[in-house]
Amino acid sequence: MDKEDVKRIINNPGFIPGVYNYCDRWCERCPLTSRCANYATGEEFFPGSEEQGIHNERFWEQLGEVFRVTMEMLKEMAEERGIDLDSLDTSEYEEEHEKILEEAKTHPCVVAADKYAKRVDDWFDTKKKLYVEKGESLQKQVELGLTGSDPFGEAEGLKNATDVIRWHQYQIYVKLMRAMTGLLEGVPEIIKDMPKDSDGSAKVALIGIDRSIGAWGAIRGYFPTEEDEILDILVHLERLRRMTEETFPGARAFVRPGFD
């Protein structure tokens, strides 16, 4: 791989610029992978699930090569603009950024998102038996061939709802952290009239919250005996949704490239 390989992907006119900046990273369910430079890069340089394993030596070699080429291109662009990267003193920025990160972690939205992620883990850790019993019940329906039941459809629906919850579980926190740090850092004068990155990140978090609320509603239908606990989680998510919308009033209106 070299710079020309990377440029060929980046400059492909069929790709939507920035489409990967405000997505949920769930490529398997994304309708825009054929127009995403990030996805194309992964497919070309990290093909196949085996190549993407964290214990695969080839994967780390390729990742290191991508990093090397990216840094090479960055230095070239900096030189073209008369910027000497080696002379830049980033210590002051790093110190300020650390302060902002610590402040962001204490914001009610971020705290609530972190609490939600932990509650999801707690719920699934304590409900393993429930899933086993549900699986056995659905298997029994298949064996008996009961009319009026759809055990395969029910199993698929339960899996889908669980997958949605698990996918967005931590991502909501991550996106809100990015949104909050962006909000606290403020918007540089040169881009003050452009859409705020913080709103874009908050929108992705809100979409994750919306989908999680829907998924928990589905889980509630599969496990009616767990209604009280699930309703408690839903109330927590609804409060988080409202807090996020109040903190980032422009988030819902943010237009994500390719998606909105």
N, C-alpha and C positions, 0 to 999 in steps of 0.2 A: 504494500500500500504506500502511496505517496500523495503529495499535495494535489496532483491532478485528479486522482481518484476521488478525493474529498470534494474538490471544486466541481467535479462532474455531477455529483449528487446535489450539492448545495445550489448550483446554478440551473438545475433542471426546471424548465418553465412549467412543467406539469405539477410541481409541488406547490402547496399553499404556504406562503411565507408565515412562519411563526405558529402554524397550526398546533405544534407540539408544546407550545408554551402554556396553554390553558386547557389541557386535556386531563383525563383521569388515569392515563398510562395503562388502560385496560385494552391493549392492542387487539386481543382476541375478539373483542366485542365492538371494535371501532369500525365505522363505515368509511373512514378516510385514510386508512393505512396506505392505499395506493397513491395518495397524494401527500405523503408525509416523509420529509427528508430524514427525520430521526429513525423512522421505521425502516426506510430503505438502507440506511447506514448499518443498522443492526442486522438486517437480512444479508447484506453483502459481506460484512466483516465478521459477523458472529452467527453464521447459519446453523440451524438445528439446535435442539434443546441440549444435546451433549456438549456443543461448543460453548453454551452459556453457563455450564455448571461452575460453581465457585471453586471446585477442586480440580478443574480442567486446566492443565498447564497452557494449552494452546489459547484458551480464552484470555488468560492474563497476558500472554505475549501480544495478542492482538490488541487488548486494551492499552497496553503500554505503547504500542505503535500508534494508535489513534491519538493518545496524549502527546506523543513526540511530534507528530505531524501538525496537530492543532497548535502547539506552542510555536512551532516553526512559522506557521501562517500568521499567528498573532504578532510575532516579532517583525515580520515583513510589513504587516499593515501599520504597526507602530512606527517603523522607520519611514514609511511613506508619508506619515503625518508629522514627522519630526519629533517623535516621542522616544526617549531613551528609557526603556523599561528597567534597566539595571540601576538607573539613578533615582528611581522613584522611592520615596520614603513613605511606606504604608503603615508605620507603627501607630501614628496618630489615628488614622482611619480604623485600624484594627481594634484599638482601645475603645473608640467611640462605638464601633459596631458591637463589641462585646457588651457594653452597657445597654444598648438597645435590645439585644437578644435577651438579656436578663429581665428588662422591663416588659418585653413582649410576653415572656413566660408567665408573668403575674397577672396579665389581663384576664378578666372574667371569661371571655370567649375561649381563650387558649386553655385556661384552667378547666373549663367545662368540657372541652374537647378531649383533653388528656384524661379526665375522669371517665368520660364515655368509653374511650378505648379500653380502659382497665375494667370497666363494668362488662363490656362485651366478652373479654377474656374470662372473667369470673363466671358469667352466665354459661358459656359453652363448656367451661371446665367442670361445672357442677351438673350439666344436663346431658352428659355422654350416655348415661343409662337410658334417658328419655329417647334419644335418637336410636339406640339399639332396639328398644321396645317398639318404636314406630316402624323400623325396618322389618322387624319380625311380624308385625301386624299386617303390613303391606304384602309381605311374602305369603302370608296365610291367605289373603284375599286372592292372590294369583293362583294359589294351589286349589282353592275352592271354586274358582271361576264364578264368583258372585256377580250377579247382574246388577246394573245400576251403579257399579263402582269403577273407579279408574285408578288402580294402584300405581300404574306406571306414570300417569300424568301427575298424580299426587307426589310421587317420589321425585320427579323432575322439578315440580314446583318448589318443593322443600329445599332441594339442593340449590336451586337458583336463588331463592331468598337468602339462604345461608351464605352463598358465594358473594352476593351483593353486600351483605353486612360485613363479612370478613374483608372484602376488598377495600371498602371505604373506612373501615374501623380506625386505622392510623392515619390514613391520607387526609382526613378532615383536620386532624391536629396539625399535620405538616403544612397543609395549605393555609391554615389560619395563622400559623407562625410566620410564614412568608408574607402573608397579607399584613399582619400586624407590624412586622419589622419595616415593611415598606411604608406603612402609614406613619410610623414614628420617625423614620428617616426623612420624610417629606419628599416633595417633588422638586427636582432641579428646575431652575428658571427656564432653561432652554427647552424643556419638554412639558411645561406646565399646562399647555393647551391640548396635550395628547391624553388618551385614555390612561387611567392610573393602573399600573401593574398590581397594586394592592387590591383594587376592585376586581381585577381578573382572577387573582388567586382566591379572593373571598367567594367569587361566583362558583368556582370549582368546588370549594368547600360546601357551599349551599346546595349545589347539585348532589354532592355526596350525602348531605343530610337528608334532602328530599327522598332520594332513592333508599336510604337506610330506613326512613320512616315507613315507606311503602313496604319494604322487605320485612320489617318487624310486624307490620300489620298482617302480612301473610303468615309469618311464623305463629302469630297469635291464633290464627285459624286452625293451624295444624296441631297446636298444643293448647287447647282451651283450659286445661288445668293450671297452666302457667300464666293465666291472664293478668293477675295482679302484678307480678314481676315485670311482665312485658309492658304493661301500661305505665309502670313507673319509668321504664327506660324510654318509652315514647314521650312522656312528659318532659324528661330531661332533654331529649333531642329537640322537642318543640321550643323549649326555653332557649336552647343554643341557637336554633334557627332565628328566633326573634332578636336575640342579642346581636347576632352577626349582621342581620339586616339593619339594625339600628346603628351599629358601629360603622358599617360600610353601606350607606344609603344608595350609592351608585352601583353596587355590585350586580344586582339583578339586570340592570340596563346595559352592563358591559357587553360589548359585541366580541365574541371569541372568533378569531379567523377560522373560517371554514365551517364552524358549528352553528353560529347564530345568524 
